[in-house]
């Protein structure tokens, strides 16, 4: 861990400046409105020219914002691929890839590129009052759950807070709303690797990288680049850089970070914690980091049963949330009360029903192999429903690590053959039902086949390890279809 590096961001005066906003949608439209309200001359460039984009353009143009719609930004001849004349700054939607021609043109002439998170960071406290500190969370899996747990703990401590960022609540609203968050408040901030890539001056109070596994490599270009963007969350941390003891890559990112003097590295583990760690002892979540004489003492925070659901990876999420809260000075009782009050979102290892002694669990949110592995590890004997769009993933490691838990497998979706091949290599004795369908009606058939394979005491687990868009609009719809099919079994 580096220390003592002075990091600052010069204030940016928007009045009269020419700002280009890259992309409409959930981040681009509010960014354009905010910048226009600050007196900037705003030009929005957008890849698409569909009905939705035209409606958004009409709304912005009525305010005096210029909007350029183009077919694609992948070539320099498109509307979105050329740099508007006089541009002083670019604010981009997080999903725009760094290799866009627009950004190459900006870099050639030294124009800064910010994301909406960077914009929110720069705008906080513009009225002269101290802004609320940010407790920041990233990782390949578990971000939303951890941020929601953290917000619940902070609320239990009597603090004014909100779960914001990639979770769906706009950071711009949090820092510029009618009642913006101040120095006596605190924000629980979920950040994606895309958002972190475009947030060069973000400096959190404390932050965590929950885990690292290959994901979004088509956007970042390599695992190294993906990890580096995740690691940006630690830059300039003031109090604590929280890492996963079981995932050395997260600790490596802490070691590489430049932080403020006195910032500490804090680990979390499902085992017995060492000094400067949080962990689990005899079913109790304990803190050996934020206590006096941490070489000898530990503070009880909560029981494992206070975490819902108490699956191993969810306990890890709770420990990470607790570490950030404790770094902010939250008392132990608030950790317990906040975890007890927390209710997870749908489709995250959600128990749907028990039918004939078999538990049916919906983890449709497990859209990559890392998430599916964590889900499978929570159960001893599983009939696994998997498949969908692989997004370039491979499944050998996942299947090899989970083979002993598998009673049977039911495969659906466009890339199911990739999972089937891994099963043949690493779990040849496990019975597999390969449903040659990618229609939404495949889910009831998959549940019926899973029921046939399962025996009392088993868990039928929907943890697809794949994206859903080959069959469903999103993972929520996929999980809903699973739950509906399970309820039909018990009808």
N, C-alpha and C positions, 0 to 999 in steps of 0.2 A: 504494500500500500504506500503510494507516494503521499507526501504531505507538504504543507507549507506553500503550495503553488497558489499564487494570487490569480483568481479568475474573475473577470468582470465582463459585462456586456454594456457597451455604450448605449445611452438612451437614443431612440430613433424618433425623430420628429416627423410625423405623418402629414402635417398640414402642407398642402401644395405639392407633395411628392407623388410620383407616378408609380403605382403599385400594380403589378400583374398578379392576378389570382388564377392559379392553375387548377381547373376543375370546378364544376358546379356540385350539386349534391349536398349531403348532410353537413359537410364542413365548409365547402366553398361558398355557398350562399350566405351563411351567417358571417363568414370572414369578410366577404365583399361588403356587406351592410355595415359592419363595424368600422372597416377602413374608410368607407365613404363618410360615415358619421364623424370620423376623426379629421376630415378635411382632405383626404387623399384623392387623387384622380385615379380611379380604379378601372382597370380593364380585365375582364374575365375571359380566359381562353378555355375551351372545352372540346374534348375529343368528339363527343356525339352531337348529333343534330336531330334528335328524335322529339316526339311531342312533349315529353317531360322537360327536356332541356330547353325547348322553345318557350314553354310556360315559365320556367325559372328565369330565362333571359328577359322575357317581357316584364316580369316583376322587377328585376334589377334595373332594366332600362328606364322604367318609370321613375326611378330614384335619381337617374343621371349616371348610372354605371354603364360603361361600354362593354358589350358582350360579343365575342367572336366565336362562332360555332364552326367546327371543322370535322372532317370525316375521321381523321386519326392523327395522333401526335407521333406516330412511328416514323414519319418521313418529314424532312425539313420543308417540304412544299405545302404542308397543310396549314390551316389557320392556327392550330394549336402548336405547331412546330416551329414557328418563327417568333422572335422576340419583339414585342411591341416597342415601337420607337419611344425613347426617353425613359424606359423602365429603370427605376431606382431600386426596386426590391421585388422579389417574387415570393408569394405565399401559396404553397401548394397543398392540395389534398394529400393525405398521407399515402394513399395507394399508388400515386404516380411514381413510376420506377425512376431511379436516378439516371438511367441512360437515355431519357427523353431528349430529343434534339433541343427543345426549349431550354433545358437546364445546361446542356453543353454550350449553347450560345451565351447563357448568362455567366457561366464560369469563365469563358474566354475574355469577358470584359470586367470580371471582378464583381458581379452583382450577387448579393447575398440571396440565399434560398432558405425560407423558413417554412415550417409546417404550422398547422393551427395551434399545436401545443406551444411551439416557440412564440407564436403571436400572443397567446394567452399569458405566457410567462413574462413577456416584455411589457404587457399592458397592466399587470397586476399592480395595485398601489399607485396608479397614476394620479389619484386625487390627493396624494401627499401623505396618506395614512399607511402605516405598515401593513403589508399584505399577509394573508394567512400562509403559514408554512405548508409544504407538500410532503406527505408520506407516500412514496411512489412504489409501485409494484409492477414487475414484468416477469416473463418466463414463457416457456413454450406452452405449458398447461397450468391451470389453476388460478389464473390472474383474477377473473371476475369473482370467484368464490372468496379468494383471499381479501380482495378489496372490500367486499360486502361484509365479511367477518370483521375486518378492521373498522369499518364505519360503525358497525354495531357495538364494538368494544368502546370506541371513542364516544358514542352516544351514551352508553352506560356510565361513562365517566363524567357525564354532564357537559360535554363539549359540543359546540355547534359545529357540525361537520356535514359532509356529503360524499358519496361515492361518485366520482366523476372521471372523465377522460374517455378511454376506449370502451368503457362500460355503457355509454350511451348518453350520459348527461354532459352537456357541452362545458368544457373548461372556460370558454369565453363567457358563457352565462354565469359561471361561478365567480369570475373575477370582475365582470362588468354589469351584473344584474342590478336590480333595484336595491337589493340588500346584499352587496358583495361581501365575501368572507374576509375577515380582518385578522389582525395579529393575535387576537385572543381565540380565534377559531383554528381549525385545521382541516385540510382536505386529504381524503384518501383517493389516490390517483392511479388508475390503471393505464398503463402505457404499452402499446404494441411496438414491435421492432420497427415498423414503418414510421410510427410517430417519433420514436427516439432518433431515427436516422436524420429527421428534419428538425431536431431540437438541440442545436449546438450549445446554447447557453443555459439550458435547464440545470438548476442546482437544487436538489432536494434537501430537506432536513435530514431524512433517512430514507433508505431504499432497499429493496430486495429483488434479486433474480431467483425465482423459485426453482427453476430447472432449465436445462438446455438439451434439446434434441432436434434433429434435422426437421426443419419446417420452413416454408416460404423461400426455399433456396432458388426458385426461379426468379424471385424478386431481388434477392440479395446477391446472387451469383455464386456464393460458396458458403459453407458452414462457418468458415473463419469470419467472413463479412457479417453474417447473421449474428454470431456471437459478439462481435465487436459492437454492433449496434445495440444489442441488449445491454452490454457493459457500459454504454453511455449513461445509464441511469445512476451509476455510482459516482460519476464525475462531480467533484465539488461538494459531496455530502458533508454535512456539518457534524452529525452525531453518530450515526451507525450505518455501516454497510452490512446488510444481513445476507447470509449465503446458506446454501444447502450442504450440510456436511456429507451427505450421500452422493453429491454431484460435484466432483472436484472442479469441473469447468466453471462453476459459479464462484468458487473460492479463488480460482485463477484470475477471474475478472476483477475481484476485489483487490488482489495483489497488484494488478496493473493500473488501478484507478488513482488519479490525483485527487486528493480530498483535502478538506480543511484540517489544520493542526488539531489533534485531539480526537478526531473521528475514529471510531472503533470498528473492528471486524467482529461480527456477532454471528455464530453459527446456530442452526437448528437441526435437530436429529430425532429420529424415532427411538433412538437408544438412550442410554444414560448420558446426560450432558456433562461435558467438562467445563472448566472455568470459561467464562465469556460465551456460553452456549445455553440454549433452551432445549429441553428434551422431555423424555417420558421415563418415570420411575414408578413401577408397581401400579400402573393405571392412572398416574397423576402427571399432568403437565407441570413442569417445574422450570424455574428461571435461575440460572447460575451466572447471569450476565449483569443484571441491573440490581444487584444486592451488595450490601457491605460484606467485605471479606469473602469474595466469590471463590476463593481457594477452598473454603471450608463450608460455606453456607449455601442454601438453596431456598427459594421461595415457591411454595405451592401456588399454582395459578388456577387450575381447574382439573376436573376429572375427565378422562377420556370419554366417559358417557355424556359429558356436557357438549360434545361435538356431534353434530348431526349432518350426515350419517358418519359413524365412527370408523370409516374405512381408512386404511393407512395413509393414503395420499391426502385425504381430507384432514387427518390429524396433522400432517405436515403443513397444510395450508393454515390451520389454526395456530400452529407454533410460529409460523412466519408473521401472521397478523399480530400475534401477541408480542413478538419481538419488536415490531415497529411501534406498537402502542406503548410498550415499556420504555422504548427509546425516547418517547415523547413525554414520559413521566406519569403514565396512567397507572393507578394502583391495581394490585393483584385482584381485588374483588371485582373491579370493572371488567377485567379479562373474563372471569368466570361468568358474570352476568351477561356480558355481550355475546359470548359464545352460546349460552343457553337461549338467548333471545333470537339468535340467527336462524333463519329458515332458508335453505338453499333454493336456487332457481330450479325450475322444471328441467327434466332431461339430464340431470347430473346425478348419477347413481341413485335414481329415485325408485323406491320400492312401489310397484304398481299393485300387486296382489299376490296372495298365496293360493294356489290351486292344486288340490290333491297332494299337499305336502311339499310342493315345489314353489320356490320364490321366483317371481318375475321382476326383473330390475331393468329400468330404462336409463341407459347412459348414452343416449344418442349424441350427446355433446362430445363423446370420445371420437373426434374426427381425424386423429392421427395415431400412429402406432404407440407413441409414448403414453398418450392418454389411455389407450386401450390396455396397455400393459399394466398401468396402475389400477385400472378397474378390475381386470382379471385377477390381480394379486389379492384383491379383497375377499375372494371366495375360494373355498376348498375344492368344490366339484361343480363344474360349469358346463352347461350347454350354451355354446357361444353362437350368437347371430351376428354375422360380420359381412362386410363388403360395401361397395359403392365406388366412388372415384378415388383412386389411390394417390393422385397428385404427385406421382413420381416416387412414391414410397416403396420400400422393400419390406418383406414380412418375415424373413428368416429368424432374426433375433427375437422378435415378438413371439413367434410360434415356439421356438426352442425353449424360451424362458417359461412359457405357459403350458407346455405339453402335458405335464403331470396333473394339471388341474382340469383338463378337458374330458368331459364325459362324451361329448359329441359336438359337431359344428354344423351350422346351417348357413350356407353362403347365398347371398343375393348381390345384385348390382353389376355394373359394367366391368369392373376389374376384379371380380371374384376369383378368376383363374389364377391370379398372382398369389392369393392367399392359399388356394387349393394346392398349388405347386409347393409352397413352403410347408404345408401340412404333410404332403407326401414325403418330403425330405426329412422332416423333424418329428412328426407324430403319425407315422404310418398306421398305427393300430387304432387311431381315433376314427370312429365312424363319421363320415361327411355326407351331408345332403347338399347337392349343388343344384339350386333352383335356377334354371335357365330363363330368368325373367328380370326385366328392369322396370316393370310397370308397378304402380302403387299397390295393386292387388297382390303383389308378391309377399307383402308383410303378413297378412293373415295366414297365408300358406306357410311362411317361415315359422310362425308361432305354433301352428299345428304340428309341423315336423319336429320342432323343438320339444313340444309336449310328449311326442312319441318317444323321443330319445331319453328324456329325463326320468329319474326315479325320485321317490321321496327323499328330501334332504338336499337335493340339487338346487342350483340357481340357474334359471334361464336368463342370460345376460345379453342385452342389446348393447354392444360396444363396438361399433362398426369398423373402427380404425381407418375410416375413409370418409370423404365428404359425401354429401347427400344429393347433389344436384343432378345426378343421372336419373334419379327416381322421384325426388321430392324438391319442393321449393327451397327448403332449408332443413337443418337438423331438428328444429322444433316440430315441423310437420311429420318428419320421420318418426320421432318419438311419440307423437300423438297417435300415429297409425299403429305403432307397437302396442301402446296402452289400450287402444280401442279393441285390438285383436285379442289381447289378454282378457279383457272384460267379457268378451264374447265367449271365451272358454268357460268362465265361471257362471255364465247366464243360465 
